[in-house]
């Protein structure tokens, strides 16, 4: 099953939008989802500070800032 990680931070409206997209996508495709608050991990904050939200699929960055359900599902299928 594909592993999806959402790198996020508290108070980020784009992060909340991305989380909603991933929740909607879960109704159409199976994948594991982890949510990581970058402000709790210095190495991720350094890596993604200016890019959140970031979505990775199987450990490879797939999206930053914005995503649609259709774009996500297409890339998920390609990387599964």
N, CA, C and O of each residue as an XYZ file, in Angstrom:
320
protein
N       0.848     -1.177      0.000
C       0.000      0.000      0.000
C       0.896      1.243      0.000
O       1.857      1.304      0.767
N       0.600      2.221     -0.836
C       1.428      3.426     -0.897
C       1.453      4.158      0.453
O       0.466      4.173      1.189
N       2.595      4.756      0.748
C       2.781      5.536      1.971
C       2.807      7.021      1.606
O       3.664      7.465      0.842
N       1.867      7.776      2.154
C       1.766      9.209      1.894
C       2.085      9.952      3.192
O       1.588      9.598      4.261
N       2.917     10.979      3.083
C       3.249     11.804      4.241
C       2.891     13.248      3.926
O       3.263     13.785      2.883
N       2.163     13.864      4.848
C       1.828     15.281      4.756
C       2.684     16.025      5.771
O       2.524     15.844      6.978
N       3.587     16.856      5.282
C       4.406     17.705      6.138
C       3.658     19.017      6.306
O       3.327     19.679      5.322
N       3.393     19.390      7.542
C       2.487     20.487      7.838
C       2.980     21.276      9.041
O       4.022     20.959      9.615
N       2.233     22.299      9.418
C       2.491     23.036     10.660
C       1.177     23.654     11.138
O       0.256     23.890     10.356
N       1.122     23.903     12.419
C      -0.064     24.494     13.033
C      -0.292     25.896     12.483
O       0.647     26.674     12.318
N      -1.558     26.206     12.202
C      -1.921     27.539     11.738
C      -1.741     27.781     10.258
O      -1.884     28.914      9.799
N      -1.433     26.755      9.505
C      -1.201     26.879      8.063
C      -2.501     26.552      7.318
O      -2.931     25.399      7.297
N      -3.123     27.565      6.709
C      -4.394     27.316      6.019
C      -4.218     26.437      4.783
O      -5.108     25.649      4.463
N      -3.093     26.552      4.086
C      -2.853     25.671      2.941
C      -2.691     24.228      3.400
O      -3.078     23.298      2.691
N      -2.117     24.043      4.588
C      -1.956     22.694      5.143
C      -3.325     22.077      5.422
O      -3.542     20.895      5.155
N      -4.233     22.864      5.951
C      -5.585     22.365      6.219
C      -6.286     21.998      4.914
O      -7.000     20.997      4.854
N      -6.089     22.795      3.879
C      -6.674     22.478      2.570
C      -6.101     21.166      2.029
O      -6.846     20.321      1.533
N      -4.794     20.997      2.123
C      -4.154     19.765      1.636
C      -4.650     18.553      2.413
O      -4.886     17.494      1.833
N      -4.807     18.707      3.716
C      -5.320     17.615      4.548
C      -6.727     17.224      4.103
O      -7.050     16.037      4.052
N      -7.562     18.204      3.783
C      -8.904     17.928      3.282
C      -8.883     17.191      1.957
O      -9.691     16.289      1.733
N      -7.963     17.570      1.075
C      -7.818     16.888     -0.212
C      -7.435     15.426      0.014
O      -7.992     14.532     -0.623
N      -6.488     15.183      0.918
C      -6.058     13.809      1.186
C      -7.187     12.991      1.814
O      -7.339     11.809      1.504
N      -7.966     13.598      2.678
C      -9.102     12.885      3.272
C     -10.130     12.523      2.202
O     -10.689     11.426      2.228
N     -10.379     13.428      1.272
C     -11.302     13.141      0.175
C     -10.748     12.042     -0.721
O     -11.491     11.173     -1.178
N      -9.443     12.081     -0.971
C      -8.811     11.077     -1.829
C      -8.867      9.687     -1.202
O      -8.921      8.687     -1.919
N      -8.856      9.615      0.119
C      -8.915      8.314      0.808
C     -10.244      7.609      0.573
O     -10.340      6.394      0.747
N     -11.248      8.343      0.188
C     -12.535      7.720     -0.138
C     -12.504      7.054     -1.512
O     -13.384      6.264     -1.851
N     -11.469      7.386     -2.302
C     -11.366      6.851     -3.662
C     -10.169      5.945     -3.887
O     -10.116      5.234     -4.891
N      -9.202      5.958     -2.968
C      -7.998      5.137     -3.133
C      -7.452      4.775     -1.757
O      -7.614      5.513     -0.785
N      -6.807      3.626     -1.705
C      -6.221      3.163     -0.447
C      -4.763      3.599     -0.356
O      -3.985      3.381     -1.284
N      -4.397      4.217      0.768
C      -3.022      4.568      1.043
C      -2.875      4.840      2.531
O      -3.823      5.236      3.208
N      -1.660      4.618      3.022
C      -1.337      4.949      4.412
C      -1.018      6.437      4.464
O      -0.363      6.965      3.566
N      -1.477      7.111      5.507
C      -1.247      8.545      5.629
C      -0.633      8.868      6.977
O      -1.169      8.509      8.025
N       0.500      9.553      6.930
C       1.138     10.087      8.127
C       1.145     11.602      8.014
O       1.388     12.154      6.941
N       0.876     12.268      9.127
C       0.940     13.719      9.176
C       2.089     14.100     10.106
O       2.150     13.638     11.246
N       2.998     14.944      9.616
C       4.182     15.328     10.373
C       4.192     16.844     10.549
O       4.172     17.587      9.567
N       4.224     17.300     11.798
C       4.354     18.722     12.109
C       5.836     19.065     12.032
O       6.620     18.642     12.882
N       6.219     19.832     11.013
C       7.641     20.109     10.799
C       8.259     20.908     11.940
O       9.470     20.843     12.146
N       7.456     21.655     12.681
C       7.997     22.456     13.769
C       8.413     21.613     14.973
O       9.040     22.126     15.900
N       8.074     20.346     14.967
C       8.492     19.436     16.036
C       9.755     18.655     15.671
O      10.290     17.905     16.488
N      10.220     18.839     14.440
C      11.382     18.109     13.951
C      12.320     19.099     13.250
O      12.052     19.485     12.112
N      13.402     19.517     13.894
C      14.286     20.535     13.302
C      14.779     20.207     11.895
O      14.909     21.101     11.060
N      15.055     18.929     11.629
C      15.568     18.586     10.293
C      14.493     18.790      9.222
O      14.804     19.210      8.108
N      13.244     18.500      9.547
C      12.168     18.712      8.568
C      11.818     20.191      8.454
O      11.476     20.670      7.373
N      11.901     20.909      9.559
C      11.634     22.356      9.503
C      12.664     23.013      8.591
O      12.321     23.870      7.776
N      13.920     22.615      8.728
C      14.974     23.176      7.873
C      14.726     22.827      6.404
O      14.960     23.651      5.519
N      14.260     21.629      6.151
C      14.045     21.166      4.786
C      12.791     21.768      4.147
O      12.822     22.144      2.976
N      11.687     21.864      4.899
C      10.386     22.228      4.320
C       9.817     23.551      4.822
O       8.665     23.860      4.515
N      10.563     24.338      5.571
C      10.039     25.532      6.226
C       9.252     26.452      5.302
O       8.174     26.916      5.671
N       9.764     26.717      4.131
C       9.118     27.649      3.196
C       8.196     26.957      2.191
O       7.649     27.618      1.309
N       8.016     25.648      2.306
C       7.273     24.909      1.288
C       5.985     24.266      1.774
O       5.243     23.721      0.957
N       5.685     24.304      3.067
C       4.513     23.573      3.560
C       3.227     24.113      2.954
O       3.110     25.313      2.709
N       2.283     23.252      2.715
C       2.349     21.822      2.935
C       3.134     21.106      1.839
O       3.145     21.518      0.679
N       3.779     20.037      2.242
C       4.482     19.165      1.303
C       3.871     17.783      1.436
O       3.644     17.303      2.547
N       3.605     17.148      0.316
C       3.071     15.793      0.298
C       4.084     14.907     -0.404
O       4.497     15.186     -1.529
N       4.479     13.840      0.267
C       5.358     12.870     -0.382
C       4.615     11.552     -0.543
O       3.764     11.195      0.271
N       4.951     10.848     -1.596
C       4.386      9.530     -1.875
C       5.554      8.556     -1.931
O       6.467      8.704     -2.744
N       5.511      7.560     -1.056
C       6.590      6.575     -0.954
C       7.956      7.237     -0.807
O       8.941      6.805     -1.405
N       7.993      8.304      0.007
C       9.252      8.963      0.326
C       9.766      9.955     -0.689
O      10.854     10.504     -0.514
N       9.011     10.203     -1.752
C       9.432     11.140     -2.794
C       8.454     12.316     -2.821
O       7.240     12.127     -2.901
N       9.007     13.543     -2.753
C       8.151     14.729     -2.763
C       7.301     14.747     -4.033
O       7.816     14.631     -5.145
N       5.994     14.895     -3.844
C       5.070     14.887     -4.973
C       4.405     16.244     -5.177
O       4.152     16.641     -6.315
N       4.115     16.965     -4.083
C       3.417     18.242     -4.166
C       3.915     19.168     -3.069
O       4.379     18.724     -2.019
N       3.807     20.466     -3.336
C       3.983     21.472     -2.293
C       2.969     22.575     -2.554
O       2.565     22.815     -3.691
N       2.574     23.230     -1.494
C       1.604     24.324     -1.497
C       0.178     23.864     -1.774
O      -0.640     23.847     -0.854
N      -0.144     23.494     -2.996
C      -1.530     23.154     -3.347
C      -1.602     21.849     -4.122
O      -0.661     21.460     -4.814
N      -2.755     21.177     -3.985
C      -2.994     19.923     -4.692
C      -4.497     19.749     -4.838
O      -5.271     20.216     -4.002
N      -4.901     19.073     -5.904
C      -6.308     18.706     -6.066
C      -6.427     17.197     -5.902
O      -5.437     16.473     -5.998
N      -7.629     16.738     -5.658
C      -7.856     15.306     -5.514
C      -7.432     14.583     -6.793
O      -6.776     13.543     -6.729
N      -7.801     15.126     -7.946
C      -7.491     14.477     -9.220
C      -5.988     14.395     -9.455
O      -5.482     13.353     -9.873
N      -5.262     15.495     -9.188
C      -3.805     15.482     -9.351
C      -3.168     14.456     -8.419
O      -2.277     13.706     -8.818
N      -3.638     14.435     -7.175
C      -3.079     13.512     -6.200
C      -3.313     12.067     -6.627
O      -2.385     11.259     -6.610
N      -4.547     11.735     -7.009
C      -4.862     10.356     -7.384
C      -4.070      9.905     -8.607
O      -3.652      8.750     -8.689
N      -3.869     10.804     -9.544
C      -3.081     10.477    -10.740
C      -1.641     10.159    -10.361
O      -1.085      9.160    -10.818
N      -1.035     10.998     -9.531
C       0.348     10.765     -9.134
C       0.448      9.545     -8.218
O       1.424      8.797     -8.291
N      -0.533      9.339     -7.371
C      -0.548      8.164     -6.496
C      -0.552      6.885     -7.331
O       0.203      5.955     -7.047
N      -1.390      6.836     -8.348
C      -1.471      5.650     -9.214
C      -0.152      5.432     -9.951
O       0.275      4.292    -10.133
N       0.486      6.506    -10.371
C       1.746      6.379    -11.096
C       2.881      5.892    -10.221
O       3.813      5.253    -10.711
N       2.816      6.184     -8.940
C       3.907      5.803     -8.028
C       3.603      4.573     -7.202
O       4.449      4.131     -6.424
N       2.416      4.008     -7.353
C       2.042      2.842     -6.548
C       2.696      1.573     -7.054
O       2.485      0.501     -6.487
